[in-house]
Amino acid sequence: MINAVLSVLKDRLNEHFKNVVRTTESNVVEFIDTNSNDPISFTNDKVTPFLINISEDRKFRNPDQYSGIVREGIRTQMNPEIRIELLVLFVSKFGNYNQALKFLSHVIKFFQANRAFNPLNSPRLSDDNIEKLTIELVSIPLEEQNQVWHSLNTSYLPSVLYKIRLLSYVDDISVDYVGSQSVDLQLSINEKRN
């Protein structure tokens, strides 16, 4: 699910850059090369979406976490749904600093114009049953920003941080069935009457 979200954002940004910037480069937005993670090395002449945190959104949590649901006439009990937020850093690394700032500005403009993603404007989200994503710019204090870059073990690069919410994980695997199907119950009552 997380990979689908980041892939959709990456592809939509690449479409935007092809239409707006008219670059000869086929894909300006690319994921980091996972072979060189320590220290992290962002690719030259690219915008890189980089996941820096996953957190649970507790504001929208169901107050009765173990209430269960009814599926096909069967009362089920399941682990509570988890709704998560992603913090994604978009890093613009270009040999020409002016070019890095230009592409970073386009990222900000794109997300200003496209604050919500759903299966209608991004059909690939329906593959993972994602109903809606909202994108929110996050401003962090200079000290926290310094900590982020220190933890990445690299020098600061022009970048912008976005909060992406809400992804919902539902436990479909460990469902305990309580009771029996209502059809079976109705049949047994009718059999006793006869």
DRENBATOR-838163 format. One record per residue (C-alpha): residue number from 0; residue in three letters; x, y, z. Coordinates in nm, 3 decimals. Layout:
! residues N
<node num="NUM" residuo="ALA" xx="X" yy="Y" zz="Z"/>
...
***
This chain:
! residues 194
<node num="0" residuo="MET" xx="0.000" yy="0.000" zz="0.000"/>
<node num="1" residuo="ILE" xx="0.278" yy="0.246" zz="0.089"/>
<node num="2" residuo="ASN" xx="0.466" yy="0.157" zz="-0.228"/>
<node num="3" residuo="ALA" xx="0.150" yy="0.220" zz="-0.434"/>
<node num="4" residuo="VAL" xx="0.104" yy="0.565" zz="-0.280"/>
<node num="5" residuo="LEU" xx="0.463" yy="0.673" zz="-0.346"/>
<node num="6" residuo="SER" xx="0.456" yy="0.526" zz="-0.697"/>
<node num="7" residuo="VAL" xx="0.136" yy="0.715" zz="-0.781"/>
<node num="8" residuo="LEU" xx="0.282" yy="1.043" zz="-0.654"/>
<node num="9" residuo="LYS" xx="0.606" yy="0.984" zz="-0.843"/>
<node num="10" residuo="ASP" xx="0.424" yy="0.907" zz="-1.169"/>
<node num="11" residuo="ARG" xx="0.187" yy="1.202" zz="-1.137"/>
<node num="12" residuo="LEU" xx="0.480" yy="1.438" zz="-1.071"/>
<node num="13" residuo="ASN" xx="0.664" yy="1.299" zz="-1.375"/>
<node num="14" residuo="GLU" xx="0.354" yy="1.366" zz="-1.590"/>
<node num="15" residuo="HIS" xx="0.343" yy="1.720" zz="-1.451"/>
<node num="16" residuo="PHE" xx="0.710" yy="1.783" zz="-1.531"/>
<node num="17" residuo="LYS" xx="0.666" yy="1.653" zz="-1.888"/>
<node num="18" residuo="ASN" xx="0.378" yy="1.897" zz="-1.943"/>
<node num="19" residuo="VAL" xx="0.517" yy="2.202" zz="-1.762"/>
<node num="20" residuo="VAL" xx="0.894" yy="2.194" zz="-1.778"/>
<node num="21" residuo="ARG" xx="0.926" yy="2.030" zz="-2.123"/>
<node num="22" residuo="THR" xx="1.238" yy="1.846" zz="-2.018"/>
<node num="23" residuo="THR" xx="1.415" yy="1.594" zz="-2.242"/>
<node num="24" residuo="GLU" xx="1.463" yy="1.371" zz="-1.936"/>
<node num="25" residuo="SER" xx="1.197" yy="1.096" zz="-1.935"/>
<node num="26" residuo="ASN" xx="1.164" yy="1.073" zz="-1.557"/>
<node num="27" residuo="VAL" xx="1.278" yy="1.360" zz="-1.342"/>
<node num="28" residuo="VAL" xx="1.125" yy="1.205" zz="-1.028"/>
<node num="29" residuo="GLU" xx="1.287" yy="0.879" zz="-0.923"/>
<node num="30" residuo="PHE" xx="1.323" yy="0.676" zz="-0.607"/>
<node num="31" residuo="ILE" xx="1.656" yy="0.654" zz="-0.429"/>
<node num="32" residuo="ASP" xx="1.902" yy="0.385" zz="-0.534"/>
<node num="33" residuo="THR" xx="1.865" yy="0.130" zz="-0.254"/>
<node num="34" residuo="ASN" xx="2.213" yy="-0.013" zz="-0.311"/>
<node num="35" residuo="SER" xx="2.376" yy="0.289" zz="-0.150"/>
<node num="36" residuo="ASN" xx="2.181" yy="0.358" zz="0.168"/>
<node num="37" residuo="ASP" xx="2.466" yy="0.426" zz="0.407"/>
<node num="38" residuo="PRO" xx="2.524" yy="0.716" zz="0.374"/>
<node num="39" residuo="ILE" xx="2.225" yy="0.805" zz="0.162"/>
<node num="40" residuo="SER" xx="2.314" yy="0.939" zz="-0.179"/>
<node num="41" residuo="PHE" xx="2.042" yy="1.120" zz="-0.370"/>
<node num="42" residuo="THR" xx="2.060" yy="1.088" zz="-0.748"/>
<node num="43" residuo="ASN" xx="2.196" yy="1.385" zz="-0.943"/>
<node num="44" residuo="ASP" xx="1.957" yy="1.584" zz="-1.162"/>
<node num="45" residuo="LYS" xx="1.651" yy="1.422" zz="-1.004"/>
<node num="46" residuo="VAL" xx="1.372" yy="1.493" zz="-0.758"/>
<node num="47" residuo="THR" xx="1.359" yy="1.210" zz="-0.506"/>
<node num="48" residuo="PRO" xx="1.057" yy="1.126" zz="-0.290"/>
<node num="49" residuo="PHE" xx="1.192" yy="0.982" zz="0.035"/>
<node num="50" residuo="LEU" xx="0.981" yy="0.833" zz="0.315"/>
<node num="51" residuo="ILE" xx="1.112" yy="0.959" zz="0.648"/>
<node num="52" residuo="ASN" xx="0.835" yy="0.863" zz="0.890"/>
<node num="53" residuo="ILE" xx="0.519" yy="0.658" zz="0.934"/>
<node num="54" residuo="SER" xx="0.283" yy="0.741" zz="1.219"/>
<node num="55" residuo="GLU" xx="-0.063" yy="0.642" zz="1.334"/>
<node num="56" residuo="ASP" xx="-0.338" yy="0.900" zz="1.306"/>
<node num="57" residuo="ARG" xx="-0.524" yy="0.855" zz="1.635"/>
<node num="58" residuo="LYS" xx="-0.777" yy="1.135" zz="1.579"/>
<node num="59" residuo="PHE" xx="-0.992" yy="0.922" zz="1.350"/>
<node num="60" residuo="ARG" xx="-0.958" yy="0.597" zz="1.544"/>
<node num="61" residuo="ASN" xx="-1.279" yy="0.409" zz="1.621"/>
<node num="62" residuo="PRO" xx="-1.361" yy="0.463" zz="1.993"/>
<node num="63" residuo="ASP" xx="-1.484" yy="0.104" zz="2.025"/>
<node num="64" residuo="GLN" xx="-1.187" yy="-0.067" zz="1.869"/>
<node num="65" residuo="TYR" xx="-1.309" yy="-0.423" zz="1.910"/>
<node num="66" residuo="SER" xx="-1.675" yy="-0.378" zz="1.816"/>
<node num="67" residuo="GLY" xx="-1.640" yy="-0.599" zz="1.509"/>
<node num="68" residuo="ILE" xx="-1.846" yy="-0.584" zz="1.195"/>
<node num="69" residuo="VAL" xx="-2.120" yy="-0.791" zz="1.032"/>
<node num="70" residuo="ARG" xx="-2.015" yy="-0.963" zz="0.710"/>
<node num="71" residuo="GLU" xx="-2.259" yy="-1.181" zz="0.516"/>
<node num="72" residuo="GLY" xx="-2.474" yy="-1.223" zz="0.824"/>
<node num="73" residuo="ILE" xx="-2.181" yy="-1.326" zz="1.042"/>
<node num="74" residuo="ARG" xx="-2.065" yy="-1.118" zz="1.339"/>
<node num="75" residuo="THR" xx="-1.688" yy="-1.083" zz="1.318"/>
<node num="76" residuo="GLN" xx="-1.435" yy="-0.960" zz="1.565"/>
<node num="77" residuo="MET" xx="-1.112" yy="-0.823" zz="1.432"/>
<node num="78" residuo="ASN" xx="-0.813" yy="-0.621" zz="1.534"/>
<node num="79" residuo="PRO" xx="-0.879" yy="-0.249" zz="1.514"/>
<node num="80" residuo="GLU" xx="-0.820" yy="-0.063" zz="1.191"/>
<node num="81" residuo="ILE" xx="-0.495" yy="0.133" zz="1.180"/>
<node num="82" residuo="ARG" xx="-0.490" yy="0.464" zz="0.996"/>
<node num="83" residuo="ILE" xx="-0.148" yy="0.595" zz="0.914"/>
<node num="84" residuo="GLU" xx="0.015" yy="0.910" zz="0.787"/>
<node num="85" residuo="LEU" xx="0.333" yy="0.925" zz="0.584"/>
<node num="86" residuo="LEU" xx="0.595" yy="1.198" zz="0.598"/>
<node num="87" residuo="VAL" xx="0.762" yy="1.219" zz="0.259"/>
<node num="88" residuo="LEU" xx="1.057" yy="1.443" zz="0.184"/>
<node num="89" residuo="PHE" xx="1.092" yy="1.557" zz="-0.179"/>
<node num="90" residuo="VAL" xx="1.460" yy="1.627" zz="-0.241"/>
<node num="91" residuo="SER" xx="1.570" yy="1.827" zz="-0.545"/>
<node num="92" residuo="LYS" xx="1.933" yy="1.755" zz="-0.633"/>
<node num="93" residuo="PHE" xx="2.072" yy="1.918" zz="-0.945"/>
<node num="94" residuo="GLY" xx="2.424" yy="2.026" zz="-1.043"/>
<node num="95" residuo="ASN" xx="2.286" yy="2.373" zz="-1.107"/>
<node num="96" residuo="TYR" xx="2.142" yy="2.515" zz="-0.781"/>
<node num="97" residuo="ASN" xx="1.898" yy="2.737" zz="-0.974"/>
<node num="98" residuo="GLN" xx="1.765" yy="2.424" zz="-1.150"/>
<node num="99" residuo="ALA" xx="1.719" yy="2.250" zz="-0.812"/>
<node num="100" residuo="LEU" xx="1.513" yy="2.545" zz="-0.686"/>
<node num="101" residuo="LYS" xx="1.309" yy="2.552" zz="-1.008"/>
<node num="102" residuo="PHE" xx="1.210" yy="2.186" zz="-0.980"/>
<node num="103" residuo="LEU" xx="1.137" yy="2.223" zz="-0.608"/>
<node num="104" residuo="SER" xx="0.905" yy="2.515" zz="-0.690"/>
<node num="105" residuo="HIS" xx="0.724" yy="2.294" zz="-0.942"/>
<node num="106" residuo="VAL" xx="0.676" yy="2.024" zz="-0.677"/>
<node num="107" residuo="ILE" xx="0.518" yy="2.280" zz="-0.444"/>
<node num="108" residuo="LYS" xx="0.296" yy="2.417" zz="-0.723"/>
<node num="109" residuo="PHE" xx="0.186" yy="2.066" zz="-0.820"/>
<node num="110" residuo="PHE" xx="0.077" yy="1.972" zz="-0.468"/>
<node num="111" residuo="GLN" xx="-0.088" yy="2.311" zz="-0.420"/>
<node num="112" residuo="ALA" xx="-0.305" yy="2.238" zz="-0.724"/>
<node num="113" residuo="ASN" xx="-0.348" yy="1.867" zz="-0.640"/>
<node num="114" residuo="ARG" xx="-0.416" yy="1.841" zz="-0.267"/>
<node num="115" residuo="ALA" xx="-0.627" yy="1.525" zz="-0.290"/>
<node num="116" residuo="PHE" xx="-0.584" yy="1.201" zz="-0.480"/>
<node num="117" residuo="ASN" xx="-0.854" yy="0.937" zz="-0.530"/>
<node num="118" residuo="PRO" xx="-0.928" yy="0.653" zz="-0.774"/>
<node num="119" residuo="LEU" xx="-1.093" yy="0.899" zz="-1.016"/>
<node num="120" residuo="ASN" xx="-0.781" yy="1.112" zz="-1.070"/>
<node num="121" residuo="SER" xx="-0.533" yy="0.830" zz="-0.991"/>
<node num="122" residuo="PRO" xx="-0.687" yy="0.493" zz="-1.094"/>
<node num="123" residuo="ARG" xx="-0.396" yy="0.289" zz="-0.954"/>
<node num="124" residuo="LEU" xx="-0.513" yy="0.376" zz="-0.601"/>
<node num="125" residuo="SER" xx="-0.816" yy="0.151" zz="-0.649"/>
<node num="126" residuo="ASP" xx="-0.584" yy="-0.151" zz="-0.681"/>
<node num="127" residuo="ASP" xx="-0.503" yy="-0.112" zz="-0.310"/>
<node num="128" residuo="ASN" xx="-0.852" yy="0.002" zz="-0.203"/>
<node num="129" residuo="ILE" xx="-0.729" yy="0.352" zz="-0.123"/>
<node num="130" residuo="GLU" xx="-1.030" yy="0.583" zz="-0.122"/>
<node num="131" residuo="LYS" xx="-0.860" yy="0.919" zz="-0.075"/>
<node num="132" residuo="LEU" xx="-0.522" yy="1.070" zz="0.002"/>
<node num="133" residuo="THR" xx="-0.473" yy="1.426" zz="0.117"/>
<node num="134" residuo="ILE" xx="-0.143" yy="1.607" zz="0.089"/>
<node num="135" residuo="GLU" xx="-0.038" yy="1.874" zz="0.337"/>
<node num="136" residuo="LEU" xx="0.279" yy="2.083" zz="0.340"/>
<node num="137" residuo="VAL" xx="0.470" yy="2.048" zz="0.668"/>
<node num="138" residuo="SER" xx="0.692" yy="2.324" zz="0.803"/>
<node num="139" residuo="ILE" xx="0.942" yy="2.206" zz="1.058"/>
<node num="140" residuo="PRO" xx="1.167" yy="2.423" zz="1.275"/>
<node num="141" residuo="LEU" xx="1.528" yy="2.461" zz="1.168"/>
<node num="142" residuo="GLU" xx="1.652" yy="2.246" zz="1.457"/>
<node num="143" residuo="GLU" xx="1.427" yy="1.953" zz="1.358"/>
<node num="144" residuo="GLN" xx="1.524" yy="1.997" zz="0.995"/>
<node num="145" residuo="ASN" xx="1.888" yy="1.975" zz="1.100"/>
<node num="146" residuo="GLN" xx="1.811" yy="1.650" zz="1.288"/>
<node num="147" residuo="VAL" xx="1.644" yy="1.501" zz="0.978"/>
<node num="148" residuo="TRP" xx="1.944" yy="1.571" zz="0.758"/>
<node num="149" residuo="HIS" xx="2.186" yy="1.458" zz="1.030"/>
<node num="150" residuo="SER" xx="1.998" yy="1.126" zz="1.059"/>
<node num="151" residuo="LEU" xx="2.020" yy="1.088" zz="0.679"/>
<node num="152" residuo="ASN" xx="2.395" yy="1.136" zz="0.718"/>
<node num="153" residuo="THR" xx="2.417" yy="1.378" zz="0.427"/>
<node num="154" residuo="SER" xx="2.436" yy="1.751" zz="0.358"/>
<node num="155" residuo="TYR" xx="2.122" yy="1.960" zz="0.325"/>
<node num="156" residuo="LEU" xx="1.966" yy="1.976" zz="-0.021"/>
<node num="157" residuo="PRO" xx="1.671" yy="2.187" zz="-0.137"/>
<node num="158" residuo="SER" xx="1.367" yy="1.991" zz="-0.022"/>
<node num="159" residuo="VAL" xx="1.008" yy="2.011" zz="0.092"/>
<node num="160" residuo="LEU" xx="0.822" yy="1.791" zz="0.340"/>
<node num="161" residuo="TYR" xx="0.465" yy="1.667" zz="0.294"/>
<node num="162" residuo="LYS" xx="0.227" yy="1.476" zz="0.518"/>
<node num="163" residuo="ILE" xx="0.018" yy="1.222" zz="0.329"/>
<node num="164" residuo="ARG" xx="-0.291" yy="1.087" zz="0.500"/>
<node num="165" residuo="LEU" xx="-0.485" yy="0.857" zz="0.548"/>
<node num="166" residuo="LEU" xx="-0.392" yy="0.502" zz="0.466"/>
<node num="167" residuo="SER" xx="-0.613" yy="0.248" zz="0.634"/>
<node num="168" residuo="TYR" xx="-0.496" yy="-0.100" zz="0.722"/>
<node num="169" residuo="VAL" xx="-0.774" yy="-0.344" zz="0.808"/>
<node num="170" residuo="ASP" xx="-0.706" yy="-0.686" zz="0.958"/>
<node num="171" residuo="ASP" xx="-0.872" yy="-0.927" zz="0.714"/>
<node num="172" residuo="ILE" xx="-0.653" yy="-1.220" zz="0.814"/>
<node num="173" residuo="SER" xx="-0.728" yy="-1.286" zz="1.180"/>
<node num="174" residuo="VAL" xx="-1.106" yy="-1.263" zz="1.178"/>
<node num="175" residuo="ASP" xx="-1.278" yy="-1.470" zz="1.448"/>
<node num="176" residuo="TYR" xx="-1.631" yy="-1.569" zz="1.363"/>
<node num="177" residuo="VAL" xx="-1.875" yy="-1.545" zz="1.650"/>
<node num="178" residuo="GLY" xx="-2.216" yy="-1.713" zz="1.615"/>
<node num="179" residuo="SER" xx="-2.344" yy="-1.870" zz="1.297"/>
<node num="180" residuo="GLN" xx="-2.492" yy="-1.745" zz="0.975"/>
<node num="181" residuo="SER" xx="-2.842" yy="-1.604" zz="1.006"/>
<node num="182" residuo="VAL" xx="-2.965" yy="-1.838" zz="0.727"/>
<node num="183" residuo="ASP" xx="-2.854" yy="-2.147" zz="0.920"/>
<node num="184" residuo="LEU" xx="-3.016" yy="-2.012" zz="1.235"/>
<node num="185" residuo="GLN" xx="-3.347" yy="-1.954" zz="1.052"/>
<node num="186" residuo="LEU" xx="-3.342" yy="-2.309" zz="0.912"/>
<node num="187" residuo="SER" xx="-3.286" yy="-2.465" zz="1.253"/>
<node num="188" residuo="ILE" xx="-3.578" yy="-2.266" zz="1.403"/>
<node num="189" residuo="ASN" xx="-3.812" yy="-2.378" zz="1.123"/>
<node num="190" residuo="GLU" xx="-3.702" yy="-2.743" zz="1.163"/>
<node num="191" residuo="LYS" xx="-3.789" yy="-2.737" zz="1.536"/>
<node num="192" residuo="ARG" xx="-4.140" yy="-2.603" zz="1.463"/>
<node num="193" residuo="ASN" xx="-4.219" yy="-2.888" zz="1.226"/>
***
